[in-house]
Structure formats: C-alpha cells, structure tokens
Amino acid sequence: MNMSLPIPKRMVFPSILLILLIVTPFAAPLITGDDPTAMAIPQRFAAPSFEHWLGQDEFGRDRLARILYGGQVSLTVAFVATTIAAVVGTLFGLIGAYFRGPFEFFTTRLADVVVCFPPILLALLVVTLFGPGAVTLIAVLSVLYFPAFARIAFAEALRVSALDFVEASRALGTPSRRIVLRTVLPNIAGPLSIQYSLTAAAAITIESGLSFLGLGVVPPAPSWGQMIRGARAFMNQEPLGILIPCIALTLTIYIINFFCDRLRDALDPKGAQGAKDAISQPVTTSQKAPDLPSDAVASVRDLRLVTGPASQSVDLIADVSLTLRANECTALVGESGSGKSLTSLALMGLLPDVIRQENGQLLLRSKSDGVVDLGKTTAQGLEKLRGNDIAMIFQEPMTSLNPVHKIGFQMVEAILAHRPMPKDQARNEAIELLELVGINEAARRFDGYPHELSGGMRQRVMIAMALSCQPKLLIADEPTTALDVTIQAEVIELLQRLQREYADGLGLLFISHNLGIVSEIADRVVVMYSGKIVEEGPTDVVLNAPKHPYTRALMGSMPAAHTDLHSSRNDRLAAISGTPPLPMARPSGCAFRDRCPMAIAACAEHIPSLDNVSDVHSVRCIRADEVVTA
C-alpha cells in the first residue's frame, strides 16, 4: 500500500517556516511574560540577558516582547489586507474576462483609476484624513492592491477561457459559476500565488513605513516600524536596536516569498512538482567507459525517460536505442506524442524539469573530449557542447529568432559563444553562412530584423546558425512543418547539400511525421510509437517493405501513394483508427494493439521485443512475418 504525504515534499519545509512565522508572534504570552509597553528607564539599552533575550530599548522596554507583539500587528495588517485584495481583485478579473462586455469595461477601468495613484502617497492621504490605526491601514491597502490581482486574473482568465477544455465545458452545459471557479480559477492559481507573496511583502513594508512616519499603528502599541523609528536616533550608540526589527522584516518577507514560490509550482496544472518531488534516482548505465563505433557521431542506448514521483513514475520513453552515423541522415518518424521530440531534447540536454532520465546512455563524439555521456554531463558541460558539437533546428521559424535583435547580432552571438574571434571576423563568417544557405543580399539581410524575412528565409537563418560552429550532430525537429510545399522542398534540398558539401562528417537526425519528405532525405528510418521504437532499417527497406502494422498504416495514409489521376473515386486515404494512448493509460502488451487490424489475443499478453527480420531491418511485432505491403 502506497503511503503519500498530503502535500508535496517540496512544500513541507516552506510550510513549516510559514507556520512558525504566523504562530510565533501570537504565542508571545507563552514565550515571554514581559509587557511590550512597560518602561524601565534605568535599564535602557541593557544588553541581552537571561531575563531579556534581545535586550532592552531606549525606554527600557523588552525588545523580544515588542518584536513578537509588533509582529502580530504587521502580519495581521499584511495578510488581512492582501487576502481581501486577492479575493476582490480575483473575482473582478474572473468575471470581467469570462463574461466580457460591461463587466470587462468596469473591471479594467476601475483598476486603471486606482493604479493612477502612487501607493504610498494614497496611503498617506487616507491615513491623514481618517487617522492612523490598523483598521485604516487594512482598508487602504486592500484598495491599493486589488487592481494588481484584478489585472493578473483578467489576463490569465482571458487566455484560459479561450482554450478547448473550457469550450468543452460550455458545450456540456456546465453552469458558468462552476466553469469560472472550478475550471478557470485553478489554472490561474500559480500567477496569483506569486502576486500574493509580492503584495503581502509590500503591505508589510508600507505598514512599517507608515508606522515609522508616525501614521501607522498608534503608540503605545508596538510595531516594527515604530521600533526602527525609535532606534534610528541611537543607531551609532546601540546598533542592535535597529538591526533586530530590520532582520524580522527581512525574514518575514523572505519566508512569504519562499512559500508562495513553491506553492506556485505545486498549483501548476502541468504538474511541475512531480519531477521535483521524486526521490533522486541514479541513472543506470554501463560501468564501462563510453565508446562509439568509429563511424558514429552519437548513440542512444536503452533510453528511458519518466515523469512523476518516483513511487508513481510513468514511462514516456522506454528502451529506445539508435545510432547516428557521420554523413548519414537518420529519420525519426511517428505520430505526435510518439516520443520523437523528447528523444531529441534528451540528446540536447533540454528536457523539461518534469521529465528525468531513469536509465540508458546518451553518447556524443565531441570535437575535443572524445566520447561524452550526455546523461552524466554537468549543466556547464552541456552549454559548451550545445551549438559547438551538437546543434538543433526547431520546427517553428516564426518564433525561433528573437524579434528584438537583428539577424546579424544573433548569428555573431552564436559564433562567439564557442569560437572566440574578433567581431569583424565573426561578422564575415556569418555573412558567408547566409550566402551558403541561399539568402540573397546576405550583407543587407545581416542587418535586418526577423520580421523582415519570410518563413523560409528565417528557417535558412536558423540552419546557418546551427552550422556556424560546424557541429558533429545536427538535429532537425520537423523543420518544414510551418512552410509551404515549395519552400519545404528547398529546405530539404539545402539540408542534403549542406550535409554533403559543407560539414565533413556531419550526422543528421531528421524528425518528421511526413514520410514523403523522409523518403527524399533519409538514409535510415526509425519509426516510433507510444515511446518505443517499433521498426528500424534503411529507408528503401522500411518504406517499400514495412513489417510493422503501424508503419504499414502510416504508408497507407500518405497522399503520395494516391496521386494516380486514373484511380477510382473510391480510392481514399486509409486512416488509422483510434488515437495513440496516453503514457499512463497504455494497454497491456503491444501499445498499438487497440488500433491494429492484425491484433490477436497474444498481443495483449506480453510486450514484444525489437527483433531482427534481416541484417539491417528490425521490427517490434509478433506477427511481423505476416505483414504484407499494400
């Protein structure tokens, strides 16, 4: 039976600190029996002693009692005012974003009016008019800070309300109040928690500042601001008097921020806390020194990537092995969610925090250090390898370049990161690279911005940047997805030419779901499904004689296979029934069996292994011999 903590492990320590912060001041009668307002002039500035742990102030009052009772006032004002501001502001923002119309106008305009007033000046005005006191402070701080919550809630709720799962809730007839409070609100809790910590810290600071000016808590009630005010005149004679309340303020603000920062992670709907909470597990690898075949630039061996706590981890990728050779293009194909991009991100050392490597080796032949195990390389080591020994072209050229920097600045920055040289030389090399990838007027484009280029030209710039340090391995993650057919063909031809002519010994890992493009560029094809390799071999063998039902189904869905103008009207593209299973809901045995037309009872009984059907061709299917190419 699995026993789990009611809260994530990363929340335990900050929760304890926050509880101590809140409880300690209100436990003052149990900690000290001194009256915080009782004066003893003969003992003024007395040093810390057994009776007075923190000494006595300029009027002989016990500092520990004043810190504790003053903390009650500061924390009460800060948390009550912040909570009121958070509740009111969040409701305003949610209603304005979800219902729009006059609600949106009222929310945004009211927030704008309040924001126009500087916080400290408005607080001074209200306190001056209505008199100092804790109740006045709570009221004015609530009004001051609710617009910040309203704006954040409005912006985040507006984004979340447009997502498909909210539309699905509307389609099911879910009441609006339930959608707002049960669907939208949980998805914006992370940013709101951070705003809460910032607001609470600011409220404590303003309360202390007003008390320091004599406009806050009314004497003789203790306050941290009053303590600082009283000790200021004697700070050279008795520095402990001003140091103690300042330390109390600093620790309080730090603990609140620390707790809310961890709470943001815990409330993240993506489950960011999962990987953090997991018990750290060593990556299981071979004890031998890493080695590679002489013609290989990189190798993935028995890779296993998981997510979630260690006791309930879910395999995202399992038993993935492939070898990437020099002067060869290996294509990784499969539907979205099959694990193609995760494999490439693991090679780049760019896995999200929620995913960790549980097993296997990621080997790379670097230029200077021989064969490197990327899974054991430090963050600093990976920074040296990325761009220099291994580079990546991402699938979205529209967003891969920084829009606020010129093309040339970004290219020179990439070159100088690994190859120290004069900037003029880096500029010349960058322009040569732009010419190499087929960009006309390269010198002029060098001084232009990304928005001045078409999608195809931006992708050429990305290719030039990736090749700027002549890496051993180039990963192209669906580099033609966002481009039209003509530009796709040009990019593919460019990659083929560059691999053949520019970079000696370059290995190319090409990720795609388009088998038509793969047939043109790849030397080898690796087919992935639900986190596993299901078929691997030379391109002509895999595409012309597939032995796995999934590969055969992918081939049957290719438009290129149905371009005969004389074919009948009934000759339609074959669709693969169903959808790929989620990692936590894979069926037993073969993951493809629920969608496979050839599935039999035995497919559910055991997980098939990746077996050789020839010297160069491997398949993960117990009925591979029965698969016939359409």
C-alpha positions as CSV (number, residue, x, y, z in Angstrom):
1,M,0.0,0.0,0.0
2,N,1.5,3.3,-1.1
3,M,1.5,6.0,1.6
4,S,2.0,9.5,0.4
5,L,2.2,12.9,2.1
6,P,-0.9,15.1,1.8
7,I,1.3,17.9,0.4
8,P,4.2,17.7,-2.0
9,K,7.6,17.1,-0.3
10,R,8.9,20.4,-1.7
11,M,6.1,22.2,0.3
12,V,7.0,20.7,3.6
13,F,9.9,23.0,4.6
14,P,8.4,26.3,3.4
15,S,5.1,25.3,5.1
16,I,6.9,24.8,8.4
17,L,8.6,28.1,8.1
18,L,5.3,29.9,7.3
19,I,3.5,28.2,10.2
20,L,6.4,29.3,12.6
21,L,6.2,32.8,11.2
22,I,2.5,33.1,11.9
23,V,2.3,31.2,15.1
24,T,5.4,32.6,16.9
25,P,4.1,36.2,17.3
26,F,0.7,35.1,18.5
27,A,2.4,32.7,21.0
28,A,4.1,35.7,22.6
29,P,2.5,35.2,26.1
30,L,3.9,31.7,26.1
31,I,7.4,32.9,25.1
32,T,7.8,35.9,27.3
33,G,5.9,37.3,30.2
34,D,7.1,40.9,29.7
35,D,4.7,43.7,28.8
36,P,5.8,45.3,25.5
37,T,4.7,48.7,26.7
38,A,6.2,48.6,30.2
39,M,9.1,51.0,30.5
40,A,12.2,50.7,32.8
41,I,14.3,53.8,32.2
42,P,17.2,52.8,34.5
43,Q,17.7,49.7,32.3
44,R,17.6,51.5,28.9
45,F,19.9,49.9,26.3
46,A,20.5,46.9,28.6
47,A,22.4,44.1,26.8
48,P,20.8,40.8,26.1
49,S,20.4,38.7,29.2
50,F,18.5,35.6,30.5
51,E,15.6,37.8,31.5
52,H,15.6,39.9,28.3
53,W,16.9,37.7,25.5
54,L,17.2,40.6,23.0
55,G,18.0,43.3,25.5
56,Q,16.0,46.5,26.2
57,D,15.3,49.6,24.1
58,E,15.7,53.3,24.6
59,F,12.9,53.3,27.2
60,G,13.9,50.0,28.9
61,R,11.1,48.0,27.2
62,D,11.8,44.4,26.4
63,R,12.8,44.1,22.7
64,L,11.7,40.4,22.4
65,A,8.2,41.3,23.6
66,R,8.0,44.3,21.2
67,I,9.2,42.2,18.2
68,L,6.6,39.5,19.0
69,Y,3.6,41.8,19.7
70,G,4.7,44.1,16.9
71,G,4.7,41.1,14.5
72,Q,1.1,40.4,15.4
73,V,0.2,43.8,14.1
74,S,2.3,43.7,11.0
75,L,1.2,40.2,10.0
76,T,-2.4,40.9,10.7
77,V,-2.4,44.0,8.6
78,A,-0.5,42.5,5.8
79,F,-2.4,39.2,5.5
80,V,-5.9,40.5,6.1
81,A,-5.3,43.4,3.6
82,T,-3.7,41.1,1.0
83,T,-6.4,38.4,1.3
84,I,-9.2,41.0,0.9
85,A,-7.4,42.4,-2.2
86,A,-6.8,39.0,-3.6
87,V,-10.4,37.8,-3.2
88,V,-11.9,41.0,-4.5
89,G,-9.4,41.5,-7.3
90,T,-9.5,37.9,-8.5
91,L,-13.3,37.9,-8.6
92,F,-13.3,41.2,-10.6
93,G,-10.8,39.8,-13.0
94,L,-12.6,36.4,-13.5
95,I,-16.0,38.0,-14.1
96,G,-14.6,40.6,-16.5
97,A,-12.6,38.0,-18.5
98,Y,-15.3,35.4,-18.7
99,F,-18.5,37.4,-19.2
100,R,-16.8,40.3,-21.1
101,G,-19.0,43.2,-22.2
102,P,-19.7,45.8,-19.5
103,F,-18.1,43.6,-16.9
104,E,-14.8,43.8,-18.7
105,F,-15.1,47.6,-19.1
106,F,-15.9,48.0,-15.4
107,T,-13.0,45.8,-14.2
108,T,-10.3,47.3,-16.4
109,R,-11.3,51.0,-15.9
110,L,-11.7,50.7,-12.2
111,A,-8.3,49.1,-11.9
112,D,-6.8,51.8,-14.1
113,V,-8.2,54.5,-11.9
114,V,-6.7,53.1,-8.7
115,V,-3.4,52.3,-10.3
116,C,-3.0,56.0,-11.3
117,F,-2.4,56.9,-7.6
118,P,1.1,56.2,-6.2
119,P,0.5,53.6,-3.4
120,I,2.5,55.3,-0.6
121,L,1.0,58.8,-1.4
122,L,-2.6,57.5,-1.4
123,A,-1.9,55.6,1.8
124,L,-0.5,58.8,3.4
125,L,-3.6,60.8,2.2
126,V,-6.1,58.3,3.6
127,V,-4.3,57.9,6.9
128,T,-4.0,61.6,7.3
129,L,-7.8,62.1,6.7
130,F,-9.1,59.2,8.7
131,G,-6.4,58.9,11.3
132,P,-3.8,56.2,11.9
133,G,-4.7,52.7,13.1
134,A,-4.7,49.1,11.9
135,V,-8.2,49.2,10.6
136,T,-7.5,52.2,8.4
137,L,-4.3,50.5,7.1
138,I,-6.2,47.4,6.2
139,A,-8.8,49.3,4.3
140,V,-6.4,51.5,2.3
141,L,-4.0,48.6,1.5
142,S,-6.9,46.5,0.3
143,V,-8.0,49.2,-2.1
144,L,-4.4,49.8,-3.2
145,Y,-3.6,46.3,-4.1
146,F,-6.8,44.8,-5.5
147,P,-6.1,46.2,-9.1
148,A,-2.9,44.1,-9.4
149,F,-4.9,40.9,-8.7
150,A,-7.7,42.0,-11.0
151,R,-5.3,42.6,-13.9
152,I,-3.5,39.3,-13.5
153,A,-6.7,37.4,-13.0
154,F,-8.2,39.1,-16.0
155,A,-5.3,38.5,-18.4
156,E,-4.8,34.8,-17.3
157,A,-8.5,34.1,-17.3
158,L,-8.9,35.6,-20.7
159,R,-6.2,33.2,-22.0
160,V,-7.6,30.1,-20.3
161,S,-11.2,30.9,-21.3
162,A,-10.2,30.5,-24.9
163,L,-8.8,27.0,-24.5
164,D,-10.5,23.9,-25.8
165,F,-11.3,22.4,-22.4
166,V,-13.3,25.5,-21.4
167,E,-15.2,25.4,-24.6
168,A,-15.9,21.7,-23.9
169,S,-17.3,22.5,-20.5
170,R,-19.6,25.1,-22.1
171,A,-20.7,22.6,-24.7
172,L,-21.6,20.1,-21.9
173,G,-23.9,22.8,-20.3
174,T,-21.8,23.3,-17.2
175,P,-23.0,26.4,-15.2
176,S,-20.9,29.5,-15.7
177,R,-20.1,29.9,-12.0
178,R,-18.7,26.3,-11.9
179,I,-16.6,26.9,-15.0
180,V,-15.2,30.1,-13.5
181,L,-14.5,28.7,-10.1
182,R,-13.7,25.0,-10.9
183,T,-12.1,25.2,-14.3
184,V,-10.6,28.7,-14.9
185,L,-9.5,29.6,-11.4
186,P,-7.3,26.5,-10.7
187,N,-5.5,27.2,-14.0
188,I,-4.5,30.7,-13.0
189,A,-3.7,30.0,-9.3
190,G,0.1,29.9,-9.9
191,P,0.5,33.5,-11.0
192,L,-2.0,34.7,-8.4
193,S,0.1,33.0,-5.6
194,I,3.2,34.8,-6.7
195,Q,1.3,38.1,-6.7
196,Y,0.0,37.3,-3.2
197,S,3.6,36.9,-1.9
198,L,4.7,40.2,-3.5
199,T,1.6,42.0,-2.2
200,A,2.0,40.7,1.3
201,A,5.6,41.7,1.4
202,A,4.8,45.2,0.1
203,A,2.0,45.5,2.6
204,I,4.3,44.7,5.5
205,T,6.8,47.3,4.1
206,I,4.2,50.0,3.8
207,E,2.8,49.3,7.2
208,S,6.2,49.6,8.7
209,G,7.0,52.7,6.7
210,L,3.8,54.5,7.8
211,S,4.4,53.5,11.4
212,F,8.0,54.8,11.0
213,L,6.4,58.1,9.9
214,G,4.0,58.1,12.8
215,L,1.0,57.5,10.6
216,G,0.5,53.8,11.2
217,V,-0.1,51.9,14.4
218,V,-1.0,54.2,17.2
219,P,1.5,54.2,20.2
220,P,1.9,52.7,22.7
221,A,1.0,49.6,20.7
222,P,4.3,48.0,19.4
223,S,5.2,48.0,15.7
224,W,8.3,47.1,13.8
225,G,8.2,50.5,12.1
226,Q,8.0,52.2,15.4
227,M,11.0,50.2,16.7
228,I,13.0,51.3,13.7
229,R,11.9,54.9,14.2
230,G,12.9,54.9,17.9
231,A,16.2,53.2,17.4
232,R,17.3,55.4,14.5
233,A,18.4,58.2,16.8
234,F,20.6,55.8,18.7
235,M,21.9,53.6,15.9
236,N,25.5,54.5,16.5
237,Q,25.3,54.1,20.2
238,E,23.1,50.9,20.1
239,P,23.0,49.3,16.6
240,L,21.2,46.2,17.9
241,G,18.0,48.3,18.3
242,I,17.6,49.0,14.6
243,L,19.2,45.6,13.5
244,I,16.6,43.4,15.2
245,P,13.4,44.8,13.6
246,C,15.1,45.0,10.2
247,I,16.1,41.3,10.5
248,A,12.5,40.5,11.5
249,L,11.2,42.3,8.4
250,T,13.7,40.7,6.0
251,L,13.0,37.1,7.3
252,T,9.2,37.7,7.1
253,I,9.3,38.8,3.5
254,Y,11.7,36.0,2.6
255,I,9.5,33.3,4.1
256,I,6.4,34.6,2.5
257,N,8.0,34.7,-0.9
258,F,9.7,31.3,-0.5
259,F,6.3,29.7,0.4
260,C,4.4,31.3,-2.4
261,D,7.1,30.4,-4.9
262,R,6.9,26.7,-4.0
263,L,3.1,27.0,-3.9
264,R,3.1,28.3,-7.5
265,D,4.9,25.1,-8.6
266,A,2.5,22.9,-6.6
267,L,-0.5,24.6,-8.2
268,D,0.9,24.3,-11.7
269,P,-1.6,22.2,-13.7
270,K,1.3,20.8,-15.7
271,G,2.4,19.0,-12.6
272,A,5.8,20.7,-12.4
273,Q,6.2,19.5,-8.9
274,G,6.2,15.8,-9.9
275,A,9.8,15.6,-11.0
276,K,11.0,17.8,-8.2
277,D,9.2,15.7,-5.6
278,A,10.6,12.5,-6.9
279,I,13.3,10.8,-4.9
280,S,16.5,11.3,-6.8
281,Q,17.5,8.1,-8.6
282,P,20.8,7.5,-10.2
283,V,20.8,6.9,-13.9
284,T,21.6,3.3,-14.5
285,T,24.3,3.0,-17.1
286,S,27.1,0.6,-18.1
287,Q,30.1,0.7,-15.9
288,K,32.4,0.6,-19.0
289,A,34.0,3.7,-20.4
290,P,31.6,5.1,-23.1
291,D,32.5,4.1,-26.6
292,L,31.1,4.5,-30.1
293,P,31.5,2.8,-33.5
294,S,34.2,4.6,-35.5
295,D,31.7,5.9,-38.0
296,A,29.1,7.1,-35.3
297,V,28.7,10.7,-34.1
298,A,26.2,9.9,-31.4
299,S,24.3,7.0,-29.9
300,V,21.2,6.5,-27.7
301,R,21.3,3.3,-25.7
302,D,18.3,1.8,-23.8
303,L,17.0,5.3,-23.0
304,R,14.2,5.5,-20.5
305,L,12.5,8.9,-19.7
306,V,9.9,9.1,-16.9
307,T,7.8,11.7,-15.2
308,G,6.0,11.9,-11.8
309,P,7.1,10.9,-8.3
310,A,9.5,8.0,-8.0
311,S,6.8,5.8,-6.4
312,Q,4.3,6.5,-9.2
313,S,6.6,7.3,-12.2
314,V,5.2,7.0,-15.8
315,D,7.4,5.9,-18.7
316,L,7.4,8.4,-21.5
317,I,10.1,6.7,-23.5
318,A,11.4,3.2,-22.9
319,D,14.2,1.0,-24.4
320,V,15.0,3.5,-27.2
321,S,18.3,2.8,-28.9
322,L,19.6,4.2,-32.1
323,T,23.0,5.0,-33.7
324,L,23.6,8.2,-35.6
325,R,26.4,8.0,-38.1
326,A,28.6,10.5,-39.9
327,N,27.5,11.6,-43.4
328,E,24.2,9.8,-42.8
329,C,20.6,11.1,-42.2
330,T,18.5,9.1,-39.8
331,A,14.8,10.0,-39.8
332,L,12.7,9.6,-36.6
333,V,9.1,9.3,-37.6
334,G,5.7,8.7,-35.9
335,E,2.6,10.5,-34.9
336,S,2.5,13.4,-32.5
337,G,3.2,12.2,-28.9
338,S,5.2,9.2,-30.0
339,G,8.4,10.4,-28.3
340,K,10.4,11.8,-31.3
341,S,11.0,15.3,-29.9
342,L,11.6,14.0,-26.4
343,T,14.4,11.8,-27.7
344,S,16.0,14.8,-29.4
345,L,15.6,17.1,-26.4
346,A,17.3,14.4,-24.3
347,L,20.3,14.5,-26.7
348,M,20.4,18.2,-26.4
349,G,20.1,18.2,-22.6
350,L,17.0,20.3,-22.8
351,L,14.5,18.1,-21.1
352,P,11.8,19.9,-19.1
353,D,12.2,19.7,-15.3
354,V,9.2,17.4,-15.0
355,I,11.0,14.7,-17.1
356,R,14.1,12.8,-15.9
357,Q,16.4,10.2,-17.4
358,E,15.9,7.0,-15.4
359,N,18.1,4.7,-17.5
360,G,20.3,4.4,-20.5
361,Q,23.2,6.3,-22.2
362,L,23.3,9.3,-24.5
363,L,26.7,9.3,-26.1
364,L,28.2,12.0,-28.3
365,R,31.5,12.2,-30.1
366,S,32.7,15.7,-29.2
367,K,35.4,17.6,-31.0
368,S,37.8,17.9,-28.1
369,D,36.8,15.5,-25.3
370,G,36.3,12.3,-27.2
371,V,33.1,10.4,-26.4
372,V,30.9,12.1,-23.8
373,D,28.0,10.7,-21.9
374,L,25.5,13.5,-22.0
375,G,23.4,12.0,-19.2
376,K,26.4,12.4,-16.8
377,T,27.5,15.8,-18.1
378,T,27.0,18.9,-15.9
379,A,24.9,21.9,-17.0
380,Q,28.1,23.9,-17.7
381,G,29.4,21.0,-19.8
382,L,26.2,20.8,-21.8
383,E,26.4,24.5,-22.5
384,K,29.8,24.0,-24.1
385,L,28.6,21.1,-26.2
386,R,25.3,22.7,-27.4
387,G,25.9,24.7,-30.6
388,N,29.5,23.6,-30.9
389,D,29.2,19.8,-31.0
390,I,25.5,19.3,-31.3
391,A,23.0,21.8,-32.7
392,M,19.3,21.9,-33.3
393,I,16.9,23.4,-35.8
394,F,13.4,23.9,-34.4
395,Q,10.2,23.4,-36.3
396,E,8.8,27.0,-35.9
397,P,11.0,29.5,-37.7
398,M,8.5,32.3,-36.9
399,T,9.3,32.2,-33.2
400,S,12.8,30.7,-33.1
401,L,14.5,34.0,-33.7
402,N,14.5,36.8,-31.1
403,P,12.3,39.6,-32.7
404,V,14.1,42.5,-30.9
405,H,17.6,41.7,-32.2
406,K,18.9,41.9,-35.7
407,I,19.8,38.7,-37.6
408,G,23.5,39.5,-37.5
409,F,23.6,40.1,-33.8
410,Q,22.1,36.7,-33.1
411,M,24.4,34.9,-35.5
412,V,27.5,36.6,-34.2
413,E,26.5,35.8,-30.7
414,A,26.1,32.1,-31.6
415,I,29.6,32.1,-33.2
416,L,31.4,33.9,-30.4
417,A,29.8,31.7,-27.8
418,H,32.1,28.8,-28.8
419,R,34.7,30.4,-31.1
420,P,36.4,33.5,-29.7
421,M,37.5,35.8,-32.5
422,P,37.3,39.4,-33.5
423,K,33.7,40.6,-34.2
424,D,34.6,41.6,-37.7
425,Q,35.7,38.1,-38.5
426,A,32.6,36.7,-36.9
427,R,30.5,39.1,-39.0
428,N,32.2,38.0,-42.2
429,E,31.7,34.3,-41.3
430,A,28.0,35.0,-40.6
431,I,27.5,36.7,-43.9
432,E,29.3,33.8,-45.7
433,L,26.9,31.3,-43.9
434,L,23.9,33.3,-45.0
435,E,25.2,33.2,-48.6
436,L,25.8,29.4,-48.2
437,V,22.2,28.7,-47.2
438,G,20.9,30.6,-50.2
439,I,19.9,34.0,-48.8
440,N,20.2,36.8,-51.4
441,E,21.8,40.1,-50.4
442,A,23.3,38.4,-47.3
443,A,25.1,41.6,-46.1
444,R,21.8,43.5,-46.1
445,R,19.8,40.7,-44.5
446,F,22.6,40.5,-41.8
447,D,21.5,44.0,-40.6
448,G,17.8,43.2,-40.8
449,Y,15.2,42.0,-38.2
450,P,13.5,38.6,-38.3
451,H,10.1,40.1,-39.2
452,E,11.6,41.4,-42.5
453,L,12.2,37.8,-43.7
454,S,9.8,35.2,-44.9
455,G,9.3,32.0,-43.1
456,G,11.5,30.1,-45.5
457,M,14.3,32.7,-45.1
458,R,14.1,32.6,-41.4
459,Q,14.4,28.8,-41.4
460,R,17.5,29.3,-43.6
461,V,18.9,31.7,-41.0
462,M,18.3,29.0,-38.3
463,I,20.1,26.4,-40.4
464,A,23.0,28.8,-40.8
465,M,23.2,29.5,-37.1
466,A,23.1,25.8,-36.3
467,L,26.0,25.1,-38.7
468,S,28.0,28.2,-37.5
469,C,30.3,26.1,-35.3
470,Q,30.4,23.0,-37.6
471,P,28.8,20.6,-35.1
472,K,29.2,16.8,-35.3
473,L,25.4,16.2,-35.0
474,L,22.6,18.3,-36.3
475,I,19.0,17.7,-35.1
476,A,16.2,19.0,-37.4
477,D,12.9,18.8,-35.5
478,E,10.3,19.0,-38.2
479,P,12.0,22.0,-39.8
480,T,9.5,22.2,-42.7
481,T,6.2,22.0,-40.8
482,A,5.3,25.7,-40.9
483,L,6.4,26.1,-44.5
484,D,4.6,25.7,-47.8
485,V,5.3,22.8,-50.1
486,T,7.7,24.7,-52.4
487,I,9.8,26.1,-49.5
488,Q,9.7,22.6,-47.9
489,A,11.4,21.2,-51.0
490,E,14.0,24.0,-51.0
491,V,14.9,23.4,-47.3
492,I,15.2,19.7,-47.8
493,E,17.5,20.2,-50.8
494,L,19.5,22.7,-48.8
495,L,20.0,20.2,-45.9
496,Q,21.1,17.5,-48.3
497,R,23.6,19.8,-50.0
498,L,25.0,21.1,-46.7
499,Q,25.5,17.6,-45.3
500,R,27.2,16.5,-48.4
501,E,29.4,19.6,-49.1
502,Y,29.7,21.9,-46.1
503,A,30.2,19.9,-42.9
504,D,32.6,17.0,-43.1
505,G,31.3,14.0,-41.1
506,L,28.1,15.6,-40.1
507,G,25.4,13.3,-38.7
508,L,21.8,14.4,-39.3
509,L,18.8,13.4,-37.1
510,F,15.7,14.4,-39.0
511,I,12.4,14.3,-37.1
512,S,9.2,14.3,-39.0
513,H,5.7,12.7,-39.4
514,N,5.8,13.2,-43.2
515,L,7.0,10.0,-44.8
516,G,7.1,11.7,-48.2
517,I,9.8,14.1,-47.1
518,V,11.6,11.3,-45.2
519,S,11.8,9.2,-48.4
520,E,13.7,12.1,-50.0
521,I,16.2,12.9,-47.3
522,A,16.8,9.9,-45.0
523,D,19.3,7.1,-45.3
524,R,17.7,5.2,-42.4
525,V,14.2,5.4,-40.8
526,V,13.3,4.8,-37.2
527,V,9.6,4.5,-36.5
528,M,8.4,5.3,-33.0
529,Y,5.0,4.6,-31.4
530,S,4.0,5.4,-27.8
531,G,7.5,5.9,-26.6
532,K,9.1,2.8,-28.2
533,I,10.9,2.1,-31.5
534,V,8.6,-0.3,-33.5
535,E,10.6,-0.5,-36.7
536,E,14.1,0.5,-37.9
537,G,16.1,0.0,-41.1
538,P,17.3,1.5,-44.4
539,T,14.8,3.9,-45.9
540,D,14.1,1.9,-49.0
541,V,13.5,-1.3,-47.0
542,V,11.3,0.2,-44.3
543,L,9.2,2.3,-46.7
544,N,8.9,-0.2,-49.5
545,A,8.5,-3.3,-47.4
546,P,7.3,-2.3,-43.9
547,K,7.0,-5.2,-41.4
548,H,5.1,-3.5,-38.6
549,P,1.3,-2.8,-39.0
550,Y,1.8,0.7,-37.7
551,T,4.4,1.5,-40.4
552,R,2.2,0.0,-43.0
553,A,-0.7,2.1,-41.8
554,L,1.4,5.2,-41.9
555,M,2.4,4.4,-45.5
556,G,-1.3,3.8,-46.4
557,S,-2.2,7.3,-45.1
558,M,0.4,9.0,-47.4
559,P,-1.1,11.2,-50.1
560,A,1.9,10.4,-52.3
561,A,0.5,6.8,-52.6
562,H,-2.7,8.1,-54.0
563,T,-1.7,10.5,-56.8
564,D,-2.8,8.4,-59.7
565,L,-5.2,10.5,-61.8
566,H,-6.8,7.4,-63.2
567,S,-7.6,5.9,-59.8
568,S,-11.2,5.4,-58.9
569,R,-13.2,7.9,-56.9
570,N,-13.4,5.4,-54.1
571,D,-9.6,5.2,-53.7
572,R,-9.4,7.1,-50.4
573,L,-6.5,7.7,-48.0
574,A,-6.5,5.0,-45.3
575,A,-6.9,6.4,-41.8
576,I,-5.5,4.8,-38.7
577,S,-8.4,4.1,-36.3
578,G,-8.4,5.4,-32.8
579,T,-5.7,7.7,-31.2
580,P,-2.3,7.0,-29.6
581,P,-2.7,6.0,-25.9
582,L,-1.6,8.4,-23.1
583,P,1.6,7.3,-21.3
584,M,-0.3,6.5,-18.1
585,A,-3.0,4.5,-20.0
586,R,-1.2,2.3,-22.4
587,P,-2.8,-1.1,-23.0
588,S,-1.1,-4.3,-21.8
589,G,1.3,-6.0,-24.2
590,C,1.7,-4.2,-27.6
591,A,0.8,-0.5,-27.3
592,F,-0.6,-0.5,-30.8
593,R,-2.9,-3.5,-30.4
594,D,-6.1,-1.5,-29.8
595,R,-5.6,0.2,-33.2
596,C,-4.1,-2.7,-35.1
597,P,-6.2,-4.7,-37.6
598,M,-3.9,-7.7,-37.1
599,A,-4.1,-7.8,-33.3
600,I,-4.8,-11.2,-31.7
601,A,-5.1,-12.3,-28.1
602,A,-1.4,-12.9,-27.8
603,C,-0.7,-9.2,-28.5
604,A,-2.1,-8.4,-25.1
605,E,-0.1,-11.0,-23.1
606,H,3.4,-9.8,-23.5
607,I,5.4,-6.7,-24.7
608,P,7.1,-7.6,-28.0
609,S,10.9,-7.1,-28.3
610,L,12.7,-5.4,-31.2
611,D,13.8,-8.3,-33.3
612,N,15.8,-8.6,-36.5
613,V,14.0,-9.7,-39.6
614,S,17.2,-9.2,-41.6
615,D,20.8,-8.0,-41.0
616,V,19.6,-4.4,-41.4
617,H,15.9,-4.5,-40.5
618,S,14.4,-4.7,-37.0
619,V,10.7,-4.9,-36.0
620,R,8.8,-5.0,-32.7
621,C,5.8,-7.2,-33.6
622,I,5.0,-10.9,-33.0
623,R,3.2,-11.0,-36.5
624,A,5.9,-9.2,-38.5
625,D,6.2,-12.2,-40.9
626,E,2.6,-11.9,-41.8
627,V,2.6,-8.2,-42.7
628,V,2.2,-7.8,-46.4
629,T,2.9,-4.4,-48.1
630,A,-0.1,-2.9,-49.7
